[in-house]
Amino acid sequence: MSSSKNASRFVQLNSAPKFWERRGPTSLVLWPLSWIYGLINRALDLTSDLGLMGRKSQAVPIIIVGNIRVGGTGKTPIVIALAERLARMGWKPGIISRGYGASPATHPIPVHSDSNPTQVGDEPVLLAKRTHDQFPIWVHPKRVDSIRALLKHHPEVNVIISDDGLQHRALTRWPAREGGRDIEFVVRDQRGEGNGFLLPAGPLREPASRERDATLMMGMTTPANVIDEYFLGRRAFTLCTQLGVPYQLNHPDNTQSLASIADTYIPSKITAVAAIGNPQRFFDDLLKQGIAGKCKGLPDHSTFTPEFFASINAECILITEKDAVKCTLINDARIWVVPMHLEIPNALADWLQSILQRPDPNQYTL
């Protein structure tokens, strides 16, 4: 089945406002609100900075994987790949997360592969499942509390990866660019920064000029003839994802290749479902593998019911691993889970090693 033919697509239900992508009348009308939003953020930053006169970072290096654009940019697979690569390099990583979509908790909670996503969040459960509980994972809105709990129960951990947290001012860090050993990554996908405006006129939580130690670009390259001020003077690494072999939701040992799915089902009988930050990336990756069909994009962290899948007129339903952790009680033989893999480039791994091996800067401050 050709990927260029017979591809019918639903409009994504959670697609960002179109005016976020280019400047026009609507974004210009909303720009004064964006200016106020930016002013508030600058005031909060100043207040935070004034409280850091004798700042001390955490007892172990912190790697923050975040984004400045609203909506997912692919942080979770990066966190998984980072943890696995650091472990192979001899480090003992731990992971913290806010736990989006989780029930409010009064204290940090450890996450395991059999944890309930409604209690700890879907992304932390995916992290635990994909890494086979190899790394300690703790969730709580206050990331400093999660770090303390994690290190108390796992004193062997010598580096912590934070799934998001760039805007979490309470998490004091000493960035690598300032001579420290904490690392701030900004993840960028093919959508870029849209119209470049802050919320609500645009998609940005912070200006694109925000300082960072490096930019991680998900599956995108910059043509040599394009001069993008975003990249000037900035360290950047391109990360490429690859879809794995799909497995049946209710029988994970049962697998079939994407090529087999493309040959077995006609496009009108295939539906791809994704409740992630950028569903279109999943749909585009499937299309590159010859999987054409209907696509349903749902709001990030959406929950699923048997009735939802029963309403889909398809012989084959493809979902992401992130969504699969919320479907453990659904018994539908039509559902196939498509895993996604990502490798950390050697250049990035070498740079990480050079930063993490720095002496604790707190030892040299008065």
N, C-alpha and C positions, 0 to 999 in steps of 0.2 A: 504494500500500500504506500503510495507516494505521500510524503509529508507536505507537499505543495498543493495537494488537491483535496477537495471535500472536507475542508476544515471549517466547521461551524462553531461559533463561539458565543457564549453568553456575555453580556456586559457584566463586569465585576460588580458585585453588590457593595463592596467596600472601596471602590476606586476613589482616589483622592479627587478633590474638586479640580476641574480642568484649568481653572484660572491660576492654580498653584504652579502650573508648568510654564506659563508665559505671562508676561506683564500685559495687562489690559485694563479696561474700565473698572471691573470688579475689584481687582487687586489694588488698584490705585485708590479706590474709595476706602478700602479697608486699611491702607497703609498707615494712617494716623494711629490706629489701634496697634499695629505692629511696632510703631515707634514707641508707644507707651510700654508695650511688652518688653522691648529691648531696654528701655530706661529702667524698668523694674529689675530686670536681670543684672544690669550693670550696678545698680545700687546694692543688690544682694551679693554680687561678687566683691564689691568694695568692702561691705560689712564682713564678709568671710575673710578677706585678705587682712583686714585690720586685726582680726583675731588670731593671726598666724605668726605673730612676731617671734615666738619661740617654738615654732611648729616642730612636731615630731611625727614622722611617718610611722607606719606600722612596723611590727617586729620582723616581718618578712616582706619581700618585694610584692607589690600589687600590680597586676596587669589588668587594665580596664579595657574592655572591648565594647565600644559604644557607637552611637551615631548622633548626628546633629539633625537629621531629617526625621520627621514624624513617620512612624510605620517601620516595619522590620526591613533591614538591609542585609540580613544573612548572618547575624551575630552568633547564633547558636551553633551552627556547624563549625564556625571558626573556633569557638571555645572548646569544642570537642577535639578538633585537630590540634590546637595548642596544647591541651592537657596531655594528649597522647604523645606528641612530639617531645614535650618537656620531660615526660617520664622516660622516654627512650634516651634522652640526653643525661639521665641520672638525677633529675630533680624529682621532688615529691610534691606535686601540685594538689591544691584544694580548690573548690569552686564555690562562689557565693552568687546568689541571685535574689532579686526582689520577689520573684514568684508572682508574676502578673496573672490575674485571674484566680488567685488563691483566696481562700477564706482568711479574713483578718486574724492575725495571731499576735499574742502578747509577748512572745519570746521566739527566738530563732528555732527553726525546725530542721532536723536532718532529713535528707531525701534519699530514698532508695528506689530501685527499679520497680518495686511493687507498691510504691506510695500512691495515694489517691491524688490525681491531678487537681481536683476541686479544692483540696486542702493545701497543696504546695505549688500549684501551677503546672501547666503542661510542659513548658520548656525544661524546668529542672528534672521532671520525670524522664523526658527524652534524653537529657544528658546522662542520667543514671543508667538508662537502658542501653544506650549506645556504647557506654564505657564499661558495661557489665559491673557496675558498682565498684569500679577500680579506684575511684577517687572520692574523698568525702565531699558532700555537697550540702550546703546549708542555705536556707532561705529566710528572709525577713526584710521588711521595708528599710530598716535601719542597718545599713551594710556593716557599720562598725561593730554592731552587736553580733552580727553573723560571723565576722572575723574572730572576735573574741571567743565565741562558742566553738567555732571550728578548731581554733588552735588549742583550746582547753581540752577538747576531746581527742585531738589528733596532733600532738606536739611534734610529730615527725614531719609535718608539712613545712616546706621551706619556700614556697611561692604560692600566691593565691591569684586566681583568675576571677575577675568580676564580670559577670554577664550583664552588661550595661552599667551605668553609674557615672557617666561623664558629667551629668548635671547634679550629681549628689554631692553637695558642698560639704556635708559633714564628714565625708571620707577624705581625710587629710592625706595628701601624697606629696612625694618629692619627685617630680617628673625627671625622666632621664635627660631631657634637654637642658635641665638646670643642674646637671651633675649628680642627680639622684639615681635610684635604681627602680623606681616605680615607672610604669610604662602606660601611656595613654594612646590607644588606637582609635581612630575614627574610621568606621566602615562606610564605604561609599559604593552604591550599585549604579546600574546603567541609567537610573533616573536623575542622577546628579543632584543638584540643589534646586531644581525647578526654576522658578522666577527669581530666586535669590532673596526673597523677602522672609522675614520672621512671621510667626503665627500672629494673627489669623490670615493675613494677606498672602502668605506663602507657607511652605511646608517646614520651615526651619525652626528648631528650638534655640539655636545659637547661630551667630553669623558664620558664614563659610570660612572666614578668616580666623576662626578659633584656633588657638595654638594646639598642637598635638605632637607626639613623638614620631608618629608615622600614620600614613593613610593605608588602609587595606581595601583594595579595589576588587570587588566581587565580579570576576569574569569579564572584565572590561579592559580595553586598551585605549590609549590615546594616539590617534594618527600623528605621524611625524610633522605633518603640515598644519596641525592645529595647535595654536598657542593658547593654553588655558591658564589664566593667572592662578587658578586653584592649585596647580602643580608646581608653580615656580618656587624653587628653594625648599621644597618639601620632600621628605623621605616617603616613598610609596612602594608598595608591593602588590602585585596582581595575583589574586587567588582564583583558581579555576575549580569549579565543582563538576562532579561526574555522577550521573544517575547509576545506581546499582541494579541488581537483579530483583525484580518485584517478588514479594511473597504474599501468600493468601492470608488475609486478616485472621480468619478463624482456624487456619491450619498453617502456621508459619513455616513448617518444614516443606510445604508445597510451594515450589517456585516455578516461574516461567520467565523467559527473557522478554525484553521489550520488543525484540524483533518478532518473537512468537505471537505476542499480543497484537502487533500490527498486522500480522498475516492472518490471524484467527478471526478478528472482529472487524466488521465494516465501521467506518467512522461514526455513522449515526447510532451505533450501538455501544459507543465508548463515551463515558463521561468522566472528566477529571474534576476533582473537588479539592479545594485548598482553603484553609482558614489561617493563613499566615500573613505576615506584613506586606509581602509583595507576591500575591498569587500568580501574577503574570509571568514571573521568572520560572515558576514550576511548569506552567503551561508551555512556555517557549522551549524549555529544556525537553519536554516530551515531544514537541513538534520536531525538534532537531533529530530525535530518535525515530521519527516516522510515525509517531502516535498523533493522529488527527481525530478530533471529535468535539463534543460539547464540553464547555468549561464553566464551572461554577466557582466564582471567587466569593468567599464569605469574610466577614469582619474577623480580624485577628483574635485568636483565643476563643472562637465560637465553640459551643458544645454541640454534640450530635446525638440524635435519637434514632431508634430503629425506624420510626415513621418517616424521618427525613430521607433516609436511604430508600425506603420502600416506595417513596413518591417519585424516585428517579427511574425513568424508562430507559434502562440500559442493560446490556448483558455483561459489561465489564466496567467497574468503577475503580478509578485510580486515586489514591490519597497519599498525602505525605506522612512521613514517620511522626512528625509533630502532632498531626491530627490523629494518628493511629493510637496514641497513648490515651486518648479520650474515648476510644471505641472498643475497649476491652469487653464490654458486656453486649456488644452487637454481634449477632451471628448471621452474617450475610455472605454467602459463598462468592458473590459477585465482586466483593471488595478486595483489591490488591494494593499492598503498601509498597511505595516506591522509595527505597532508601537513597540518600545522597551522600557522597563522600567528598572529602576535601583534603588535600595534602599541603603542608606548610613548606614553602620553598626553602632550599638550603640557605640562600642568602638571608632570609628572614630568621631562620633558626640560628645562624652564626651571629647575627646582630643581637638577637635576644640573649644569647649566651654571654656576649661581651658586656651587656648591661647588667644582667643579673649577678654576674661575678664581681661587680663593684663592691667595695667595702661599704658597710652601713654608714651613710653620711651623718647619722645622729651621733656617731662616736667622735665626730670632729667638730661638733657645735657646742657652744657654751650655753 
